Amino acid sequence: MHWTTLGAYIVLDTVLCFIPGPAVMAVIASALSRSRTGLATACGILTGNFIYFVVSALGIASIILASHAVFVVIKWCGAGFLAYLGIRALLTSLADAQNEILASDPHRLTRGWASGTITQLANPKALVFFVAILPQFIDPHANLVLQIAILGVMGLAVELVVLSIYIAAADRIRKRGISPASRVWAERVGGLFMLGVAASVARE
């Protein structure tokens, strides 16, 4: 793989990552609640990307994309789970916020990671990227495994940097008000974002 090809891939991936989509919305929704939860969600997004890199290398992604039934099931299951998380956040009460200040929820990070993973796996555009766009940067005459590994590592690094920027921005907004009442509204705004992610995934 020539360095100019890798450079072009990094530029394209960076631009695509910065464009607000389900992944960005999911991370912002989680980060408005707590920066660690936003980071967990970002790790979930990266997990989804890693899975897509693997299935793309194995040729499974093209089979999923070709099967409309499988594609629809994956999409709607993901949208349903994300909608559940959004509704759960919207129902946050003042007592819940006060309890959160005293003791952190041990399952919050797990839910954040799960929501990020499902968001990415249920995102049709992510699947299309790994099936249709990624192969354009691979030289069929060179070592395929090595090329996919390089593109995979660089793609994950770019995504992590971009999502970290969004997490930092959301965290600054959250820290402007840290009272229990502000936490309630942060949770509810995050819930609205998560419902937006669910709608975006279902609409694609």
Secondary structure, 3 states (H helix, E strand, C coil): CCHHHHHHHHHHHHHHHHCCCHHHHHHHHHHCCCHHHHHHHHHHHHHHHHHHHHHHHHCHHHHHHHCHHHHHHHHHHHHHHHHHHHHHHHCCCHHHHHHHHHCCCCCHHHHHHHHHHHHHHCCHHHHHHHHHHHHHHCCCCCCHHHHHHHHHHHHHHHHHHHHHHHHHHHHHHHHCCCCHHHHHHHHHHHHHHHHHHHHHHHHC
